């Protein structure tokens, strides 16, 4: 079992969550803010079996695109998604 933590731009989150839920994945959404540009984003928590990790990542990757933004001193690429995959020793639904 794995826990996927994905940080997604607010503009992309609705379509990512819909696509994952259409594929029968359960998704927990947490509002978050990036530290660099102070932009709003959403952190998604998705628990999946090991063999489903690539499908979830591919789904997120297909729907999150990066763009360049001028932050005053230089162009910075924002958007896309940041994804962490963490081993989960135990999962319980109570």
HURA-V471111 format. One record per residue. N is the residue number from 1. RES is the residue in one letter. NEAR is the number of other C-alpha atoms within 10 Angstrom. Layout:
((N:RES:NEAR) (N:RES:NEAR))
This chain:
((1:X:16) (2:X:20) (3:X:19) (4:X:21) (5:X:17) (6:X:19) (7:X:24) (8:X:25) (9:X:24) (10:X:16) (11:X:13) (12:X:18) (13:X:21) (14:X:12) (15:X:13) (16:X:21) (17:X:19) (18:X:13) (19:X:16) (20:X:17) (21:X:12) (22:X:10) (23:X:12) (24:X:9) (25:X:15) (26:X:14) (27:X:17) (28:X:12) (29:X:14) (30:X:11) (31:X:11) (32:X:17) (33:X:15) (34:X:12) (35:X:8) (36:X:7) (37:X:11) (38:X:9) (39:X:12) (40:X:14) (41:X:20) (42:X:22) (43:X:22) (44:X:22) (45:X:17) (46:X:19) (47:X:22) (48:X:17) (49:X:10) (50:X:13) (51:X:10) (52:X:13) (53:X:17) (54:X:10) (55:X:13) (56:X:18) (57:X:16) (58:X:10) (59:X:15) (60:X:24) (61:X:15) (62:X:10) (63:X:15) (64:X:19) (65:X:14) (66:X:12) (67:X:11) (68:X:11) (69:X:13) (70:X:9) (71:X:11) (72:X:7) (73:X:6) (74:X:9) (75:X:11) (76:X:14) (77:X:12) (78:X:14) (79:X:19) (80:X:18) (81:X:22) (82:X:14) (83:X:16) (84:X:13) (85:X:15) (86:X:12) (87:X:11) (88:X:14) (89:X:8) (90:X:7) (91:X:10) (92:X:4) (93:X:3) (94:X:3))
